[in-house]
Amino acid sequence: MNQRQAKLLAAIIDQFIQTALPVGSKRLLEAGDFSLSSATIRSEMSSLEEEGFLEQPHISAGRIPTAKGYRLYITEFMKPTTHERAVRNRFETLKEQYMQRKDQERVYDSVALLARMMPNVSFAAVPHRERVYYLGLANVLKQPEFQVNPVLASTVVEVLENRLTTILSNLEIDDTIRYYIGDEHVLPQIQSCGLLVKQYTIRGEKGVIGILGPHRMDYAFNTVALDLVSKLLD
C-alpha cells in the first residue's frame, strides 16, 4: 500500500465512522483532502478493494471498510478524535460523579459499622453534600432514659432528622475526638445527651463522623470505636 492509498483508506474510514454511509469519490473530493481526479480516486479505491481493505455493498454505491481495513486503520492511521476534549470533559464529569457516589457509600458503610459496635447513634456528614447519615436510633430508644421519657426520645429523633447539620456547623471540630456533654450543646433539646465528633478527610474533602447517646454512654469504648472507624475513611 502506497502513501496515497493509505491516506485514502484513512479518509474513507473517518467519513464512514461519521456517516455510516458508503463513501464515494465525489464525497472525498468535496471534503477537500485530495487534489486528485475523481477517476484516480476510483482507481485507488478499486485497488484497496482488491486488497481486501474496502468492499462495495452495491454496484452503484461507494465503498465501506472491511474488518481488515479497520485493523490496519487502528494500528497505523488512527489519530485522536477532534472530539477528544469533549470526551475527556465528559469523562471527568462522570468520574467525579462516580467518585462522589463511592465516597457516600464509604461514609454510609462506616456509619453502619460504627452503629453495630455500640448501643448509640452513629452519624456522619458527607462531603460535597448537605447530608448527614445516621444509624442506630433504635439502639438509643431502647435505653432506659428514653423508655421512661418519650418526650426526650421524640426530641432526639427531631434533632437527628432536622437539626443535626445545624448542630455540627456550630461546633468546633477537628481531627481529634471532641466531646460535647449536656449544656455544652448548641441546641438545648439534647442537653441530656453526649456527643463525640471527629473530622475525617476523604479525597481532600472534609467531613464529620460522630456518636450521639445518653450521658451515661461508655465514653472510653466509644472513643476507641470512633477513632478506629474514622481511620477507615481517612
Backbone as CSV, one residue per row, in Angstrom:
resi,resn,N_x,N_y,N_z,CA_x,CA_y,CA_z,C_x,C_y,C_z
1,MET,0.849,-1.190,0.000,0.000,0.000,0.000,0.888,1.245,0.000
2,ASN,0.647,2.108,-1.007,1.449,3.325,-1.066,0.864,4.407,-0.161
3,GLN,1.567,5.528,-0.046,1.152,6.591,0.881,-0.200,7.178,0.500
4,ARG,-0.437,7.313,-0.825,-1.718,7.879,-1.264,-2.876,6.960,-0.910
5,GLN,-2.674,5.666,-1.085,-3.722,4.707,-0.732,-3.975,4.693,0.770
6,ALA,-2.902,4.810,1.533,-3.059,4.836,2.987,-3.884,6.041,3.422
7,LYS,-3.579,7.198,2.853,-4.335,8.402,3.185,-5.790,8.266,2.752
8,LEU,-5.997,7.658,1.606,-7.351,7.464,1.090,-8.158,6.526,1.991
9,LEU,-7.517,5.436,2.399,-8.205,4.485,3.281,-8.598,5.151,4.598
10,ALA,-7.667,5.912,5.180,-7.959,6.591,6.444,-9.112,7.570,6.279
11,ALA,-9.146,8.318,5.157,-10.218,9.288,4.919,-11.564,8.590,4.757
12,ILE,-11.571,7.460,4.053,-12.826,6.719,3.855,-13.356,6.205,5.192
13,ILE,-12.468,5.653,6.003,-12.901,5.129,7.298,-13.394,6.255,8.204
14,ASP,-12.688,7.384,8.225,-13.126,8.526,9.038,-14.526,8.978,8.641
15,GLN,-14.767,9.072,7.327,-16.089,9.516,6.862,-17.156,8.476,7.173
16,PHE,-16.821,7.212,7.001,-17.812,6.164,7.259,-18.177,6.112,8.736
17,ILE,-17.191,6.339,9.618,-17.472,6.377,11.054,-18.468,7.486,11.379
18,GLN,-18.337,8.615,10.705,-19.209,9.764,10.974,-20.605,9.606,10.379
19,THR,-20.705,8.975,9.203,-21.984,8.985,8.474,-22.683,7.640,8.392
20,ALA,-21.919,6.542,8.532,-22.449,5.184,8.348,-22.943,4.950,6.920
21,LEU,-22.504,5.777,5.975,-22.892,5.662,4.569,-21.678,5.298,3.730
22,PRO,-21.869,4.491,2.671,-20.756,4.189,1.773,-20.129,5.476,1.235
23,VAL,-18.817,5.483,1.107,-18.083,6.684,0.718,-17.661,6.572,-0.743
24,GLY,-18.044,7.592,-1.549,-17.677,7.616,-2.958,-16.625,8.663,-3.240
25,SER,-16.124,8.675,-4.462,-15.063,9.616,-4.849,-15.533,11.065,-4.757
26,LYS,-16.808,11.296,-5.069,-17.335,12.665,-5.027,-17.266,13.237,-3.617
27,ARG,-17.646,12.417,-2.640,-17.638,12.897,-1.257,-16.214,13.169,-0.782
28,LEU,-15.272,12.346,-1.196,-13.877,12.556,-0.813,-13.343,13.850,-1.411
29,LEU,-13.715,14.137,-2.670,-13.272,15.383,-3.303,-13.908,16.590,-2.629
30,GLU,-15.173,16.466,-2.251,-15.860,17.575,-1.585,-15.249,17.885,-0.223
31,ALA,-14.686,16.872,0.409,-14.046,17.091,1.711,-12.780,17.915,1.588
32,GLY,-12.214,17.977,0.380,-11.063,18.842,0.135,-9.737,18.295,0.581
33,ASP,-9.666,16.993,0.879,-8.412,16.408,1.349,-7.528,15.887,0.214
34,PHE,-8.070,15.835,-0.989,-7.319,15.255,-2.106,-7.362,16.174,-3.314
35,SER,-6.203,16.391,-3.912,-6.115,17.153,-5.173,-5.904,16.172,-6.313
36,LEU,-6.822,15.218,-6.414,-6.765,14.171,-7.432,-8.043,14.208,-8.252
37,SER,-7.986,13.585,-9.387,-9.195,13.484,-10.198,-10.099,12.411,-9.620
38,SER,-11.363,12.497,-9.963,-12.326,11.506,-9.498,-11.959,10.116,-10.009
39,ALA,-11.451,10.072,-11.228,-11.080,8.787,-11.820,-9.914,8.156,-11.060
40,THR,-8.928,8.976,-10.679,-7.783,8.455,-9.922,-8.226,7.916,-8.569
41,ILE,-9.116,8.636,-7.902,-9.609,8.173,-6.601,-10.349,6.846,-6.751
42,ARG,-11.180,6.745,-7.791,-11.930,5.496,-8.002,-10.972,4.341,-8.274
43,SER,-9.909,4.625,-9.020,-8.927,3.583,-9.327,-8.229,3.101,-8.064
44,GLU,-7.850,4.032,-7.223,-7.194,3.655,-5.974,-8.156,2.906,-5.042
45,MET,-9.415,3.313,-5.046,-10.410,2.624,-4.225,-10.594,1.191,-4.710
46,SER,-10.537,1.000,-6.016,-10.643,-0.354,-6.564,-9.461,-1.208,-6.126
47,SER,-8.267,-0.597,-6.110,-7.084,-1.330,-5.657,-7.221,-1.738,-4.198
48,LEU,-7.707,-0.816,-3.354,-7.908,-1.116,-1.935,-8.958,-2.207,-1.748
49,GLU,-9.959,-2.220,-2.637,-10.981,-3.264,-2.565,-10.372,-4.617,-2.926
50,GLU,-9.535,-4.641,-3.956,-8.897,-5.889,-4.369,-7.989,-6.439,-3.272
51,GLU,-7.387,-5.541,-2.490,-6.501,-5.968,-1.412,-7.256,-6.342,-0.134
52,GLY,-8.572,-6.159,-0.169,-9.387,-6.588,0.957,-9.605,-5.552,2.042
53,PHE,-9.216,-4.284,1.774,-9.387,-3.235,2.786,-10.744,-2.535,2.674
54,LEU,-11.366,-2.592,1.523,-12.677,-1.987,1.277,-13.589,-2.999,0.615
55,GLU,-14.867,-2.722,0.683,-15.841,-3.506,-0.067,-16.936,-2.583,-0.557
56,GLN,-17.627,-3.042,-1.595,-18.686,-2.237,-2.209,-20.007,-2.959,-2.001
57,PRO,-20.860,-2.435,-1.107,-22.103,-3.138,-0.788,-23.052,-3.257,-1.982
58,HIS,-23.029,-2.255,-2.879,-23.855,-2.285,-4.093,-23.012,-1.784,-5.252
59,ILE,-23.389,-2.166,-6.441,-22.596,-1.803,-7.620,-22.489,-0.299,-7.773
60,SER,-23.572,0.414,-7.520,-23.570,1.867,-7.718,-23.159,2.643,-6.468
61,ALA,-22.864,1.897,-5.385,-22.555,2.578,-4.117,-21.067,2.851,-3.992
62,GLY,-20.731,3.665,-3.000,-19.331,3.872,-2.674,-18.802,2.672,-1.902
63,ARG,-17.651,2.851,-1.257,-17.037,1.758,-0.516,-17.211,1.936,0.991
64,ILE,-17.124,0.796,1.674,-17.120,0.788,3.129,-15.929,-0.047,3.589
65,PRO,-15.414,0.212,4.775,-14.240,-0.531,5.257,-14.591,-1.981,5.592
66,THR,-13.641,-2.855,5.398,-13.749,-4.237,5.859,-13.085,-4.350,7.230
67,ALA,-13.202,-5.534,7.828,-12.528,-5.769,9.112,-11.020,-5.601,8.944
68,LYS,-10.497,-6.052,7.814,-9.063,-5.898,7.547,-8.689,-4.426,7.466
69,GLY,-9.570,-3.624,6.831,-9.323,-2.185,6.745,-9.329,-1.519,8.106
70,TYR,-10.280,-1.912,8.953,-10.334,-1.341,10.304,-9.090,-1.705,11.107
71,ARG,-8.637,-2.953,10.980,-7.462,-3.366,11.739,-6.234,-2.545,11.350
72,LEU,-6.069,-2.312,10.030,-4.940,-1.501,9.589,-5.088,-0.056,10.063
73,TYR,-6.306,0.447,10.007,-6.587,1.825,10.451,-6.203,2.000,11.915
74,ILE,-6.596,1.035,12.730,-6.329,1.128,14.164,-4.837,1.099,14.456
75,THR,-4.117,0.230,13.774,-2.690,0.073,14.076,-1.806,1.122,13.416
76,GLU,-2.277,1.710,12.305,-1.380,2.579,11.538,-1.849,4.030,11.390
77,PHE,-3.148,4.239,11.264,-3.619,5.560,10.840,-4.465,6.307,11.861
78,MET,-4.929,5.632,12.886,-5.886,6.261,13.797,-5.241,7.418,14.543
79,LYS,-5.906,8.550,14.583,-5.451,9.740,15.290,-6.477,10.120,16.347
80,PRO,-6.076,10.920,17.343,-7.069,11.371,18.336,-8.234,12.077,17.665
81,THR,-9.420,11.736,18.094,-10.607,12.341,17.509,-10.668,13.842,17.779
82,THR,-11.305,14.559,16.870,-11.474,16.005,17.080,-12.372,16.270,18.280
83,HIS,-13.092,15.251,18.718,-13.977,15.401,19.878,-13.287,14.946,21.161
84,GLU,-11.969,14.783,21.110,-11.261,14.253,22.280,-11.465,15.116,23.523
85,ARG,-11.443,16.435,23.361,-11.628,17.308,24.523,-13.006,17.103,25.141
86,ALA,-14.016,16.987,24.282,-15.374,16.756,24.794,-15.456,15.404,25.501
87,VAL,-14.780,14.405,24.923,-14.775,13.083,25.544,-14.117,13.146,26.918
88,ARG,-12.983,13.830,26.991,-12.275,13.930,28.263,-13.080,14.714,29.299
89,ASN,-13.724,15.795,28.859,-14.551,16.574,29.781,-15.715,15.738,30.305
90,ARG,-16.329,14.979,29.398,-17.436,14.133,29.803,-16.972,13.072,30.796
91,PHE,-15.790,12.508,30.500,-15.228,11.503,31.399,-14.966,12.087,32.780
92,GLU,-14.375,13.276,32.837,-14.058,13.880,34.126,-15.318,14.152,34.930
93,THR,-16.383,14.615,34.238,-17.658,14.863,34.924,-18.229,13.575,35.495
94,LEU,-18.263,12.531,34.669,-18.819,11.261,35.117,-17.936,10.618,36.185
95,LYS,-16.612,10.791,36.059,-15.705,10.225,37.055,-15.947,10.868,38.413
96,GLU,-16.123,12.200,38.423,-16.361,12.888,39.692,-17.680,12.443,40.309
97,GLN,-18.717,12.286,39.472,-19.985,11.796,39.984,-19.833,10.385,40.553
98,TYR,-19.068,9.568,39.855,-18.819,8.198,40.309,-18.071,8.199,41.641
99,MET,-17.035,9.027,41.729,-16.238,9.064,42.950,-17.045,9.609,44.122
100,GLN,-17.900,10.601,43.867,-18.740,11.128,44.942,-19.712,10.054,45.438
101,ARG,-20.252,9.278,44.505,-21.147,8.198,44.909,-20.401,7.159,45.746
102,LYS,-19.171,6.854,45.342,-18.370,5.909,46.124,-18.002,6.490,47.492
103,ASP,-17.748,7.801,47.524,-17.484,8.459,48.811,-18.675,8.277,49.748
104,GLN,-19.863,8.508,49.217,-21.064,8.373,50.040,-21.235,6.943,50.534
105,GLU,-20.933,5.974,49.657,-21.048,4.580,50.063,-20.062,4.255,51.184
106,ARG,-18.843,4.771,51.075,-17.842,4.533,52.121,-18.278,5.143,53.445
107,VAL,-18.817,6.353,53.380,-19.268,7.019,54.604,-20.418,6.236,55.229
108,TYR,-21.391,5.849,54.418,-22.536,5.101,54.937,-22.086,3.779,55.555
109,ASP,-21.174,3.082,54.884,-20.689,1.810,55.412,-19.969,2.008,56.747
110,SER,-19.249,3.111,56.871,-18.553,3.397,58.128,-19.542,3.676,59.251
111,VAL,-20.600,4.427,58.930,-21.646,4.695,59.919,-22.320,3.392,60.344
112,ALA,-22.578,2.518,59.379,-23.209,1.228,59.689,-22.308,0.374,60.573
113,LEU,-21.017,0.386,60.288,-20.072,-0.374,61.112,-20.041,0.152,62.537
114,LEU,-20.000,1.466,62.670,-19.969,2.085,63.997,-21.239,1.765,64.778
115,ALA,-22.380,1.776,64.088,-23.660,1.508,64.754,-23.745,0.082,65.276
116,ARG,-23.033,-0.825,64.608,-23.070,-2.235,65.046,-22.163,-2.482,66.242
117,MET,-21.329,-1.522,66.565,-20.358,-1.716,67.646,-20.860,-1.247,69.000
118,MET,-21.991,-0.532,69.051,-22.386,0.088,70.321,-23.880,0.386,70.320
119,PRO,-24.476,0.608,71.478,-25.910,0.886,71.577,-26.232,2.381,71.510
120,ASN,-25.619,3.078,70.577,-25.834,4.519,70.428,-26.079,4.854,68.961
121,VAL,-26.321,6.127,68.694,-26.492,6.588,67.314,-25.128,6.941,66.733
122,SER,-24.833,6.444,65.560,-23.645,6.883,64.826,-24.105,7.724,63.649
123,PHE,-23.281,8.699,63.274,-23.672,9.588,62.170,-22.427,10.105,61.465
124,ALA,-22.627,10.608,60.268,-21.527,11.229,59.526,-22.099,12.222,58.527
125,ALA,-21.452,13.373,58.466,-21.777,14.373,57.447,-20.929,14.070,56.214
126,VAL,-21.589,14.020,55.066,-20.924,13.620,53.826,-20.340,14.836,53.115
127,PRO,-19.063,14.779,52.733,-18.512,15.888,51.928,-19.278,16.030,50.625
128,HIS,-19.206,17.189,50.007,-19.860,17.529,48.734,-21.351,17.825,48.897
129,ARG,-21.964,17.353,49.973,-23.422,17.488,50.080,-23.826,17.912,51.483
130,GLU,-24.965,18.609,51.554,-25.542,18.946,52.854,-26.368,17.750,53.322
131,ARG,-25.675,16.704,53.683,-26.373,15.466,54.026,-25.680,14.792,55.197
132,VAL,-26.495,14.233,56.098,-25.954,13.503,57.241,-26.612,12.125,57.288
133,TYR,-25.790,11.092,57.294,-26.281,9.738,57.520,-26.285,9.469,59.018
134,TYR,-27.314,8.786,59.491,-27.281,8.325,60.881,-27.970,6.969,60.978
135,LEU,-27.447,6.142,61.855,-27.994,4.811,62.099,-27.909,4.530,63.602
136,GLY,-28.715,3.596,64.049,-28.667,3.209,65.456,-29.696,3.879,66.329
137,LEU,-30.668,4.554,65.730,-31.683,5.228,66.540,-32.429,4.231,67.414
138,ALA,-32.707,3.052,66.867,-33.407,2.032,67.654,-32.587,1.627,68.865
139,ASN,-31.260,1.651,68.731,-30.391,1.334,69.867,-30.617,2.304,71.014
140,VAL,-30.630,3.590,70.682,-30.774,4.623,71.708,-32.148,4.573,72.351
141,LEU,-33.174,4.378,71.541,-34.537,4.403,72.071,-34.821,3.239,73.015
142,LYS,-33.963,2.231,73.008,-34.112,1.120,73.945,-33.465,1.415,75.298
143,GLN,-32.700,2.509,75.366,-32.029,2.853,76.612,-33.060,3.323,77.653
144,PRO,-32.834,3.041,78.931,-33.820,3.373,79.970,-34.217,4.844,79.977
145,GLU,-33.273,5.744,79.750,-33.574,7.179,79.778,-34.695,7.538,78.810
146,PHE,-34.689,6.907,77.680,-35.667,7.241,76.653,-36.946,6.420,76.791
147,GLN,-36.814,5.261,77.395,-38.004,4.449,77.634,-38.954,5.142,78.614
148,VAL,-38.383,5.791,79.627,-39.225,6.427,80.648,-39.593,7.861,80.280
149,ASN,-38.985,8.402,79.235,-39.239,9.793,78.860,-39.474,9.883,77.354
150,PRO,-40.693,9.607,76.875,-40.998,9.639,75.448,-40.737,11.012,74.818
151,VAL,-40.916,12.082,75.578,-40.671,13.420,75.035,-39.197,13.575,74.677
152,LEU,-38.334,13.103,75.557,-36.898,13.165,75.280,-36.568,12.362,74.023
153,ALA,-37.174,11.192,73.902,-36.933,10.362,72.725,-37.360,11.081,71.450
154,SER,-38.522,11.737,71.503,-39.021,12.428,70.302,-38.143,13.627,69.938
155,THR,-37.582,14.308,70.918,-36.720,15.449,70.605,-35.404,14.984,69.978
156,VAL,-34.895,13.847,70.438,-33.683,13.298,69.822,-33.946,12.942,68.365
157,VAL,-35.093,12.325,68.097,-35.459,11.985,66.721,-35.564,13.243,65.874
158,GLU,-36.201,14.271,66.441,-36.380,15.528,65.703,-35.043,16.186,65.383
159,VAL,-34.119,16.141,66.330,-32.789,16.719,66.107,-32.059,15.954,65.019
160,LEU,-32.107,14.642,65.068,-31.411,13.831,64.063,-31.964,14.089,62.668
161,GLU,-33.250,14.215,62.571,-33.869,14.356,61.256,-33.780,15.776,60.698
162,ASN,-33.734,16.778,61.565,-33.855,18.149,61.066,-32.747,19.114,61.482
163,ARG,-32.032,18.825,62.565,-31.135,19.845,63.110,-29.691,19.406,63.287
164,LEU,-29.377,18.175,62.948,-28.024,17.702,63.205,-26.988,18.490,62.398
165,THR,-27.328,18.826,61.159,-26.406,19.626,60.336,-26.129,20.975,60.991
166,THR,-27.164,21.583,61.551,-27.000,22.874,62.230,-26.109,22.734,63.459
167,ILE,-26.341,21.686,64.224,-25.509,21.455,65.414,-24.040,21.342,65.014
168,LEU,-23.772,20.512,64.022,-22.387,20.260,63.623,-21.711,21.521,63.093
169,SER,-22.466,22.352,62.398,-21.873,23.567,61.830,-21.494,24.578,62.904
170,ASN,-22.028,24.421,64.112,-21.739,25.358,65.199,-20.772,24.806,66.243
171,LEU,-20.228,23.636,65.975,-19.286,23.036,66.918,-17.857,23.181,66.406
172,GLU,-16.942,23.217,67.336,-15.522,23.193,66.973,-15.133,21.744,66.742
173,ILE,-14.773,21.426,65.499,-14.475,20.044,65.127,-13.152,20.010,64.367
174,ASP,-12.273,19.092,64.767,-11.017,18.914,64.041,-10.705,17.426,63.999
175,ASP,-9.442,17.086,63.706,-9.104,15.678,63.535,-8.801,14.959,64.840
176,THR,-9.129,15.589,65.966,-9.096,14.896,67.255,-10.535,14.716,67.730
177,ILE,-10.766,13.720,68.524,-12.126,13.485,69.022,-12.468,14.537,70.060
178,ARG,-13.585,15.193,69.862,-14.061,16.208,70.808,-15.366,15.738,71.439
179,TYR,-15.578,16.163,72.691,-16.719,15.696,73.477,-17.594,16.890,73.843
180,TYR,-18.888,16.758,73.609,-19.856,17.790,73.987,-20.932,17.105,74.816
181,ILE,-21.025,17.528,76.074,-21.892,16.832,77.033,-22.816,17.835,77.712
182,GLY,-24.107,17.486,77.740,-25.077,18.300,78.470,-25.193,19.713,77.945
183,ASP,-25.030,20.718,78.841,-25.322,22.096,78.472,-24.271,22.695,77.531
184,GLU,-23.280,21.922,77.150,-22.344,22.425,76.154,-22.962,22.423,74.762
185,HIS,-24.027,21.727,74.589,-24.633,21.617,73.265,-25.169,22.957,72.783
186,VAL,-25.074,23.135,71.498,-25.609,24.352,70.887,-27.129,24.362,70.984
187,LEU,-27.762,23.216,70.826,-29.218,23.145,70.910,-29.637,22.547,72.257
188,PRO,-30.536,23.196,72.940,-30.916,22.714,74.273,-31.730,21.430,74.256
189,GLN,-32.298,21.061,73.100,-33.170,19.884,73.059,-32.467,18.601,73.466
190,ILE,-31.154,18.533,73.298,-30.464,17.293,73.614,-29.402,17.507,74.691
191,GLN,-29.740,18.348,75.664,-28.809,18.568,76.774,-28.631,17.321,77.624
192,SER,-29.523,16.374,77.511,-29.393,15.136,78.294,-28.543,14.101,77.565
193,CYS,-27.962,14.508,76.440,-27.167,13.570,75.648,-25.703,13.972,75.608
194,GLY,-24.872,13.028,75.214,-23.459,13.282,74.971,-23.163,13.118,73.489
195,LEU,-22.175,13.858,73.033,-21.845,13.855,71.607,-20.331,13.752,71.440
196,LEU,-19.887,12.802,70.633,-18.484,12.675,70.265,-18.373,12.960,68.772
197,VAL,-17.440,13.816,68.385,-17.285,14.156,66.968,-15.817,14.188,66.584
198,LYS,-15.574,13.890,65.331,-14.212,13.898,64.805,-14.265,14.216,63.312
199,GLN,-13.304,14.963,62.861,-13.207,15.286,61.436,-12.496,14.156,60.689
200,TYR,-12.958,13.879,59.485,-12.235,12.950,58.617,-12.036,13.613,57.258
201,THR,-11.135,13.077,56.474,-10.858,13.625,55.150,-10.916,12.501,54.126
202,ILE,-11.671,12.734,53.074,-11.779,11.738,52.008,-11.574,12.438,50.672
203,ARG,-10.526,12.047,49.952,-10.137,12.675,48.675,-10.001,14.194,48.822
204,GLY,-9.434,14.623,49.931,-9.187,16.044,50.146,-10.367,16.825,50.673
205,GLU,-11.525,16.205,50.785,-12.725,16.874,51.290,-12.955,16.469,52.745
206,LYS,-13.348,17.435,53.557,-13.516,17.178,54.994,-14.976,16.879,55.324
207,GLY,-15.150,15.901,56.203,-16.466,15.558,56.707,-16.390,15.362,58.211
208,VAL,-17.514,15.007,58.816,-17.582,14.809,60.267,-18.237,13.462,60.538
209,ILE,-17.667,12.723,61.471,-18.259,11.467,61.918,-18.363,11.511,63.439
210,GLY,-19.420,10.928,63.975,-19.593,11.038,65.414,-20.576,10.051,65.999
211,ILE,-20.785,10.196,67.289,-21.660,9.313,68.073,-22.537,10.175,68.976
212,LEU,-23.802,9.823,69.049,-24.760,10.503,69.931,-25.393,9.464,70.845
213,GLY,-25.419,9.748,72.137,-26.023,8.824,73.082,-26.342,9.513,74.391
214,PRO,-26.888,8.780,75.348,-27.210,9.370,76.653,-25.940,9.745,77.415
215,HIS,-26.110,10.582,78.446,-24.968,10.998,79.264,-24.118,9.816,79.724
216,ARG,-24.754,8.724,80.070,-24.033,7.614,80.673,-23.450,6.646,79.635
217,MET,-23.316,7.102,78.394,-22.705,6.226,77.380,-21.284,5.843,77.817
218,ASP,-20.788,4.770,77.256,-19.434,4.300,77.565,-18.442,5.117,76.734
219,TYR,-17.975,6.229,77.287,-17.115,7.151,76.535,-15.785,6.501,76.135
220,ALA,-15.233,5.672,77.006,-13.949,5.037,76.689,-14.084,4.110,75.485
221,PHE,-15.121,3.270,75.515,-15.360,2.346,74.408,-15.652,3.117,73.123
222,ASN,-16.538,4.114,73.229,-16.943,4.861,72.041,-15.791,5.657,71.436
223,THR,-14.894,6.130,72.281,-13.736,6.875,71.781,-12.876,5.995,70.877
224,VAL,-12.606,4.779,71.355,-11.791,3.859,70.559,-12.524,3.474,69.273
225,ALA,-13.818,3.192,69.389,-14.599,2.804,68.218,-14.616,3.908,67.170
226,LEU,-14.850,5.140,67.600,-14.909,6.261,66.676,-13.552,6.496,66.016
227,ASP,-12.498,6.379,66.783,-11.157,6.584,66.232,-10.837,5.526,65.175
228,LEU,-11.158,4.279,65.454,-10.854,3.201,64.509,-11.646,3.332,63.217
229,VAL,-12.935,3.610,63.337,-13.774,3.706,62.154,-13.424,4.940,61.311
230,SER,-13.113,6.041,61.974,-12.777,7.257,61.219,-11.504,7.061,60.390
231,LYS,-10.614,6.212,60.886,-9.373,5.969,60.156,-9.622,5.170,58.871
232,LEU,-10.752,4.457,58.810,-11.108,3.779,57.574,-11.429,4.765,56.458
233,LEU,-11.889,5.948,56.852,-12.262,6.962,55.868,-11.074,7.809,55.442
234,ASP,-10.154,8.074,56.355,-9.014,8.949,56.044,-8.094,8.290,55.013
